[in-house]
């Protein structure tokens, strides 16, 4: 079924009309003549005149007057009509208290805020300047659709006023300040209920939103549907359900339907069956299922924590909370893509096996969902066609992989420091070096190919630099030999490199160990001619060990002040109680 949004749209809107309610109509009563019930409204005026889609023309009055309405302020909401090719055609409606009619726009473009604002302009213009109304409507209709991120302007009031159509960037996440749907959902639904609806959608339940306010109802259900991105709801989707269509609520298949409160009150619980119901007026969710418990607990905890931290909710922050949850669940789908000579396919078994163990039970169930199957199908089509894609989902997947890798690096360094501290305080419990090395390479049980052990090789010139230990843990290392200045050993400059195995470069390490243990280090096979060795005069006979210290810049610290103290230090091993070596 694929995406429900039509892509090759040529016009800003398909149809405009003004609808008047049918006088004296009582919903729920039988027609005395036995014929079809009277429509809830009648179209008084429309544009363009040649629009002939009978299904749309028949359904518009019901969506304009889905139930008995009572309002004192301007009422604006949206609805959806599904075409024969499973594409969504969006309807936008406005009711103004000063008039007794409703205006409706039909378009393939899901620009909710733009078209609801346009309806306000059209309503004011028709009421205050009817002679210019038709010209403005015709110009907007014939303008075409701007490119992604582009805009176009339509002037009115003798050129003194203008309306700007701005096309959103492709894959742009809903912004809480700019997106009315998200703003309403955020205002009238608590984080706990948002997560429960999200979990129910991932289980493909029969879901009902209800409210006495049509603007709140349509906005909340549209926002909840947007949180499913990059997947697309593949089942019945009706943001506002008219009275005449209430039989849809008995459909034995997944659906996401916004039901006005008067309509829902006319349906018995037996007719509804097992359904998830969110009341957007009192923030109460009723469900016979426990879908949140089925989600991985780590993801649920993370979402709760982030949704309760309101200072990070500006812009697209709320949208990214739900997107990141899906990144963690399905962002690794490419690990299961198999490349063949003529095409690329998806291996479900490989996908499950490549995911962390705590995610596998949920993902095994998710593999059976139509929304996931369609997601994989759409991504494979893009890969097989040779088209690259850099939508927000793919970009966030890359960001998450990098963040996870940095987290593993930090965990590695922290583990090493903990082991060093443990060995310092309990030298009798020192574990063999081999065991330590096994810990270093056994970071997790995933098959994430983005993790490179070469990054931890101290002799690899292409390895990525890791943060200094002092910065990583907020304090200096306690494993240096007594009397050694840590500022000399630990390169604190911006260009310094600290490796968790070797806090400084290997030659310096070897020279320092030689000075402490009395064992001479291996001499280099060749000394660059530009380096001139100079003898360092210390009390007593100069030796080659200290010449090497000078060569590598390690003669800046004072081992002893006299030849006698020096000899005692080298022979007794004084100062090695807190020294960890890797030779």
C-alpha positions in Angstrom: 0.0 0.0 0.0 2.9 2.3 0.7 2.8 5.9 1.5 -0.7 7.4 1.8 0.4 10.8 0.7 0.1 11.6 -3.0 3.4 12.9 -4.4 2.6 14.2 -7.9 0.3 17.0 -6.8 -0.2 19.7 -9.4 -2.6 22.1 -7.6 -2.8 23.6 -4.2 -6.3 22.4 -3.7 -8.8 20.3 -5.7 -12.2 21.7 -4.6 -13.8 24.5 -2.5 -17.4 24.7 -1.4 -19.8 26.3 1.0 -22.3 24.0 2.8 -25.5 24.8 4.6 -27.1 22.4 7.2 -30.3 20.6 6.4 -33.0 22.4 8.6 -34.8 20.3 11.1 -32.6 17.2 10.6 -32.7 14.8 13.6 -29.9 12.2 13.6 -30.9 8.7 14.7 -34.5 8.9 13.6 -35.9 6.8 10.7 -37.2 8.4 7.6 -41.0 8.1 7.6 -41.1 7.4 3.9 -38.8 4.5 4.1 -36.3 6.0 1.7 -32.7 7.1 2.3 -32.1 9.5 5.1 -31.8 13.2 4.2 -28.2 14.4 3.9 -27.0 16.6 6.8 -26.3 19.5 4.5 -26.4 20.8 1.0 -23.6 22.5 -1.1 -24.6 26.0 -1.9 -21.6 27.2 -3.9 -18.4 25.5 -5.2 -15.2 26.0 -7.2 -14.2 24.8 -9.7 -17.5 24.1 -11.4 -16.1 21.1 -13.3 -15.3 19.0 -10.2 -17.3 15.8 -10.6 -16.0 13.3 -7.9 -19.3 12.0 -6.8 -18.0 10.2 -3.7 -16.4 13.4 -2.4 -19.4 15.5 -3.2 -21.7 13.1 -1.4 -19.5 12.9 1.7 -18.7 16.6 2.2 -22.0 17.5 3.9 -21.5 14.8 6.5 -18.0 15.9 7.4 -19.1 19.5 7.5 -21.8 18.6 10.0 -20.7 15.3 11.6 -23.0 15.8 14.6 -25.1 18.4 16.3 -22.6 21.3 16.7 -22.5 23.9 19.5 -19.8 26.5 19.4 -19.4 30.2 20.2 -16.0 30.8 18.6 -14.6 30.0 15.1 -14.3 26.2 14.7 -11.6 24.8 12.4 -10.8 21.1 12.0 -9.6 18.6 9.4 -10.8 15.3 8.1 -9.6 12.6 5.7 -11.1 10.9 2.6 -9.4 7.8 1.3 -9.3 7.5 -2.5 -9.7 4.3 -4.5 -5.8 4.0 -4.8 -5.5 4.2 -0.9 -4.2 7.8 -1.0 -5.4 10.3 1.6 -7.3 13.4 0.4 -7.5 15.9 3.2 -10.5 18.1 4.0 -10.4 21.3 6.0 -13.5 22.9 7.4 -14.3 26.2 9.1 -17.5 27.3 11.0 -17.9 31.0 11.8 -20.6 31.9 14.5 -21.7 34.9 12.4 -22.6 32.8 9.5 -24.9 29.8 9.2 -22.8 27.9 6.7 -19.5 26.0 6.6 -16.6 26.3 4.2 -14.7 23.2 3.0 -11.4 22.8 1.1 -10.3 19.5 -0.4 -6.6 18.9 -1.2 -4.0 16.2 -1.5 -1.5 18.3 0.5 -1.3 17.6 4.3 -0.4 21.2 5.1 -2.8 21.5 8.0 -1.8 24.9 9.4 -1.6 26.5 6.0 -5.0 25.5 4.8 -6.8 26.2 8.1 -5.3 29.7 7.9 -6.4 30.0 4.2 -9.9 29.1 5.2 -10.0 32.0 7.7 -8.8 34.4 4.9 -11.4 33.0 2.5 -14.2 33.3 5.1 -13.3 36.9 5.9 -12.9 37.9 2.2 -16.2 36.4 1.2 -18.0 38.1 4.0 -16.3 41.5 3.6 -15.2 41.7 0.0 -17.3 39.3 -2.1 -16.4 40.9 -5.4 -12.7 39.9 -5.0 -13.3 36.5 -3.4 -13.7 34.6 -6.7 -10.6 36.2 -8.2 -8.5 35.3 -5.2 -9.8 31.7 -5.2 -9.1 31.3 -8.9 -5.6 32.6 -8.7 -4.7 30.3 -5.8 -6.2 27.4 -7.7 -4.1 28.0 -10.8 -0.7 28.8 -9.1 0.6 25.3 -8.9 2.6 23.8 -6.0 5.9 25.3 -4.9 9.0 23.1 -4.7 10.1 21.7 -1.3 11.1 24.6 1.0 9.8 27.1 -1.6 6.8 29.4 -1.4 4.3 31.4 -3.5 2.2 34.4 -2.7 -1.4 35.3 -3.7 -2.5 39.0 -3.3 -5.9 40.3 -2.4 -7.5 43.5 -1.1 -6.3 45.4 -4.2 -2.8 44.0 -3.8 -2.4 45.4 -0.2 -2.7 42.0 1.4 -1.1 38.7 0.6 -1.3 35.0 1.6 1.8 33.0 1.4 1.9 29.2 0.7 5.1 27.7 2.2 5.8 24.2 1.3 7.3 22.3 4.2 10.7 20.6 3.9 10.4 16.9 3.0 10.4 14.6 6.1 10.3 17.6 8.4 9.3 16.6 11.9 6.3 18.4 13.5 7.3 21.4 15.5 5.5 22.2 18.7 5.5 25.9 18.1 4.6 25.8 14.4 2.3 22.7 14.2 -1.2 23.2 15.6 -1.9 19.5 15.7 1.1 18.7 17.9 0.5 21.8 20.1 -3.1 20.6 20.8 -2.1 17.0 21.5 0.7 18.2 23.8 -1.8 20.5 25.6 -4.7 18.1 26.1 -3.0 14.7 26.5 -0.6 13.6 29.2 2.7 11.9 28.4 1.5 8.6 29.9 -1.4 8.5 27.6 0.7 9.5 24.6 3.0 6.5 25.2 0.0 4.2 25.6 -1.5 5.3 22.3 1.9 4.9 20.7 2.2 1.3 22.0 -1.4 0.5 20.9 -0.5 1.7 17.3 2.6 -0.4 17.3 0.3 -3.4 18.2 -2.2 -2.3 15.4 -5.2 -2.1 17.7 -8.6 -0.7 17.1 -8.2 2.8 18.5 -10.7 5.6 19.2 -10.1 9.2 20.1 -13.1 11.1 21.3 -14.0 14.7 22.3 -16.8 17.2 22.2 -14.5 19.6 20.4 -13.9 18.8 16.7 -10.8 20.9 16.5 -9.2 19.2 19.5 -10.3 15.8 18.2 -8.9 16.1 14.7 -5.7 17.7 15.9 -4.9 15.1 18.5 -5.5 12.1 16.2 -3.4 13.7 13.4 -0.5 14.3 15.8 -0.6 10.8 17.2 -0.6 9.4 13.7 2.5 11.6 12.8 4.4 10.0 15.7 4.4 6.7 13.8 6.9 8.1 11.3 8.9 6.6 9.5 6.1 3.9 9.4 2.7 4.7 8.0 -0.7 3.6 9.3 -2.0 1.1 6.8 -5.5 0.7 8.1 -8.7 2.7 8.5 -7.9 6.3 9.4 -10.8 8.7 10.0 -9.9 11.8 12.1 -13.5 12.9 12.4 -16.2 10.2 12.0 -19.7 11.5 10.9 -22.9 10.1 12.4 -23.7 8.4 9.1 -20.5 6.4 9.2 -20.6 5.2 12.8 -20.9 1.5 11.6 -17.2 1.7 10.9 -16.6 1.3 14.6 -17.7 -2.3 14.4 -15.1 -3.2 11.8 -13.1 -6.3 12.8 -9.8 -4.8 11.7 -7.3 -2.2 13.0 -8.4 1.4 12.8 -7.6 4.9 14.1 -10.8 6.9 14.3 -11.7 10.2 15.9 -15.3 10.0 17.1 -17.3 13.1 18.3 -18.6 12.5 21.7 -22.3 12.5 20.7 -21.6 9.9 18.0 -19.7 7.6 20.5 -22.5 7.9 23.0 -24.9 6.4 20.4 -22.8 3.2 20.1 -23.1 0.4 22.7 -20.0 -1.3 24.2 -21.2 -4.5 22.6 -21.0 -2.9 19.2 -17.5 -1.6 19.9 -15.9 -4.8 21.3 -12.3 -4.7 22.4 -11.1 -1.1 21.6 -8.7 1.4 23.0 -10.4 4.7 23.8 -8.7 8.0 24.6 -10.9 10.8 25.9 -9.2 14.0 24.9 -11.4 16.1 27.2 -10.5 14.4 30.5 -7.2 12.7 29.5 -8.4 9.2 30.4 -7.4 6.2 28.3 -9.3 2.9 28.6 -7.8 -0.3 27.1 -8.4 -4.0 27.6 -4.7 -4.5 26.6 -1.4 -3.8 28.2 0.6 -2.8 25.2 3.1 -0.6 27.1 4.2 -3.6 29.1 5.0 -5.4 25.8 7.4 -2.6 24.8 11.0 -3.0 25.9 11.2 -1.5 29.4 14.4 0.5 28.7 12.6 2.4 25.8 9.5 3.1 27.9 11.6 4.4 30.8 13.5 6.6 28.5 10.4 8.0 26.8 8.8 8.7 30.2 11.9 10.5 31.4 12.2 12.6 28.3 8.5 13.5 28.1 8.5 14.6 31.7 11.5 16.9 31.1 9.6 19.8 29.5 12.5 22.1 29.1 13.6 19.9 26.1 10.2 20.0 24.3 10.7 23.1 22.2 10.8 22.8 18.5 10.7 19.2 17.3 11.9 17.9 20.7 8.7 15.9 21.4 8.6 14.5 17.9 12.2 13.2 18.3 11.3 11.4 21.5 9.0 9.1 19.6 11.3 9.0 16.5 14.2 7.9 18.7 12.2 5.1 20.2 11.6 3.8 16.7 15.2 4.3 15.7 16.2 2.0 18.6 13.6 -0.6 17.5 13.9 -0.7 13.7 16.9 1.6 12.9 19.1 -1.5 12.4 17.1 -2.9 9.5 20.0 -2.3 7.1 22.0 -5.0 9.0 19.5 -7.5 7.6 19.5 -6.2 4.0 21.1 -8.8 1.7 22.7 -7.6 -1.6 22.3 -9.6 -4.7 23.4 -9.0 -8.2 20.1 -7.6 -9.4 18.3 -6.6 -6.2 18.4 -6.3 -2.5 16.2 -8.3 -0.1 15.4 -8.3 3.6 16.2 -11.3 5.8 13.8 -11.3 8.8 15.8 -13.9 10.7 19.0 -12.0 10.3 17.3 -8.9 11.5 16.1 -10.5 14.8 19.5 -12.1 15.4 21.4 -8.8 14.8 19.3 -6.9 17.5 20.2 -6.8 21.2 18.7 -9.7 23.1 16.3 -7.5 25.2 14.6 -6.2 22.0 14.1 -9.5 20.2 10.8 -10.6 21.8 9.1 -7.4 20.9 10.6 -7.3 17.4 9.5 -10.8 16.7 5.9 -9.7 17.2 6.5 -6.5 15.3 7.6 -8.5 12.2 4.0 -9.6 11.8 2.6 -6.1 11.6 1.5 -4.6 8.3 3.0 -1.2 9.2 6.5 -2.8 9.5 6.2 -4.9 6.4 5.2 -1.8 4.4 8.1 0.1 5.9 10.6 -2.5 4.8 9.0 -2.7 1.4 9.3 1.0 0.9 12.9 1.1 2.0 13.9 -1.8 -0.3 12.2 0.0 -3.3 14.3 3.0 -2.6 17.5 0.9 -2.4 16.7 -1.2 -5.4 15.9 1.9 -7.5 19.4 3.3 -6.7 17.9 6.3 -4.9 19.6 7.4 -1.8 17.6 8.8 1.0 18.5 11.1 3.9 15.2 11.6 5.7 15.2 12.5 9.3 14.8 8.8 10.3 18.0 7.8 8.6 19.9 10.8 9.9 18.7 10.1 13.5 19.8 6.4 13.1 23.3 7.5 12.2 23.4 9.9 15.2 22.2 7.2 17.5 24.8 4.8 16.3 27.6 7.4 16.9 26.2 8.2 20.3 26.1 4.5 21.2 29.7 4.0 20.1 30.9 6.9 22.2 29.0 5.5 25.1 30.8 2.2 24.7 34.2 4.0 24.6 33.3 5.8 27.9 32.2 2.5 29.5 35.5 0.9 28.4 37.6 3.7 30.0 35.5 3.7 33.2 35.8 -0.1 33.4 39.6 0.1 33.1 39.8 2.8 35.7 37.6 0.9 38.1 39.9 -2.2 37.7 43.0 -0.1 38.3 41.5 1.4 41.4 40.5 -2.1 42.6 44.0 -3.4 42.0 45.4 -0.5 43.9 43.3 -1.0 47.0 43.3 -4.9 46.8 46.7 -5.9 45.2 46.2 -9.4 46.4 43.1 -9.7 44.2 44.9 -8.5 41.1 43.5 -10.3 38.1 45.7 -11.6 35.3 46.3 -9.3 32.3 44.7 -11.8 30.0 41.4 -11.5 31.8 41.6 -7.8 31.6 42.1 -8.0 27.8 39.1 -10.3 27.5 37.0 -7.7 29.2 38.2 -5.0 26.8 37.1 -6.8 23.7 33.8 -8.2 25.1 31.9 -5.0 25.1 28.5 -6.3 24.1 26.7 -9.1 22.3 25.6 -7.1 19.3 26.9 -7.4 15.8 27.1 -3.7 15.2 29.7 -3.3 12.5 30.2 0.4 13.3 32.3 -0.6 16.3 36.1 -0.7 15.4 38.6 -2.2 17.8 41.3 -0.3 15.8 40.1 2.8 17.6 41.7 1.5 20.8 45.1 0.6 19.2 47.6 3.1 20.7 49.9 2.6 17.6 47.2 3.1 15.0 47.8 6.6 13.5 44.2 6.6 12.1 42.5 5.7 15.4 40.0 8.2 16.6 41.3 10.1 19.6 39.5 9.3 22.9 38.9 11.9 25.6 41.6 12.2 28.3 41.0 10.1 31.3 41.1 13.1 33.5 38.2 14.7 31.6 36.3 11.4 31.3 36.2 10.8 35.0 36.5 14.3 36.5 39.7 13.6 38.5 43.3 12.6 37.9 44.5 9.0 37.6 45.7 7.5 40.9 47.8 4.9 39.3 51.0 6.9 38.7 54.2 6.1 40.6 54.9 8.0 43.7 56.8 11.2 43.0 55.7 11.4 39.3 54.0 14.6 38.3 50.7 13.5 36.5 50.7 16.7 34.4 53.8 15.4 32.6 52.5 11.9 31.9 48.9 12.8 31.0 48.9 15.0 27.9 46.3 17.6 28.7 46.6 19.7 25.5 44.0 19.8 22.9 46.0 17.7 20.5 47.0 15.1 23.1 45.9 11.5 22.8 45.1 9.3 25.8 44.6 5.7 25.2 42.9 3.6 28.0 45.6 1.0 27.8 48.5 3.4 27.6 47.8 6.9 29.1 50.7 8.2 27.1 52.8 7.1 24.2 54.4 3.7 24.4 58.1 4.7 24.3 57.6 7.1 27.2 55.8 4.4 29.1 58.7 1.9 28.6 61.3 4.5 29.7 59.4 5.3 32.8 59.0 1.6 33.7 62.7 1.2 33.2 63.5 4.0 35.5 61.3 2.5 38.2 62.2 -1.1 37.9 65.8 -0.8 37.0 65.4 -2.9 33.8 66.9 -1.1 30.8 64.4 -0.6 27.9 65.2 -1.9 24.4 67.2 0.7 22.5 65.8 2.0 19.2 67.4 0.5 16.2 68.1 3.9 14.7 68.3 7.4 16.2 67.3 10.3 13.9 70.4 12.3 13.1 68.7 15.6 14.2 68.4 14.3 17.8 71.6 14.9 19.7 71.9 13.0 22.9 73.3 14.9 25.8 74.7 13.6 29.0 72.8 14.5 32.1 75.0 15.1 35.1 73.4 13.6 38.2 75.2 13.0 41.5 77.0 9.8 40.7 77.9 8.1 37.4 75.6 9.1 34.4 73.9 6.1 32.8 72.0 5.3 29.6 68.6 4.9 31.3 68.5 8.6 32.2 69.8 9.5 28.7 66.7 7.8 27.4 64.5 9.6 29.9 65.9 12.9 28.6 65.4 11.9 25.0 61.7 11.2 25.6 61.2 14.2 27.8 60.7 12.3 31.0 63.7 13.7 33.0 61.6 16.6 34.2 60.5 14.8 37.3 62.9 14.1 40.2 63.4 10.5 41.1 65.8 11.3 43.9 68.2 14.1 45.0 71.2 12.0 45.6 73.0 9.0 44.1 72.4 7.0 47.3 68.7 7.7 47.3 68.6 6.8 43.6 70.3 3.5 44.2 67.9 2.6 47.0 64.9 3.6 44.9 65.9 1.3 42.1 66.8 -1.6 44.2 64.0 -1.7 46.8 61.2 -0.8 44.4 60.0 2.1 46.7 57.2 4.0 45.2 55.6 1.1 43.2 52.7 0.3 45.5 50.3 2.3 43.4 51.9 1.7 40.0 50.2 -0.4 37.3 52.3 -1.7 34.4 51.4 -3.4 31.2 54.7 -4.9 30.2 
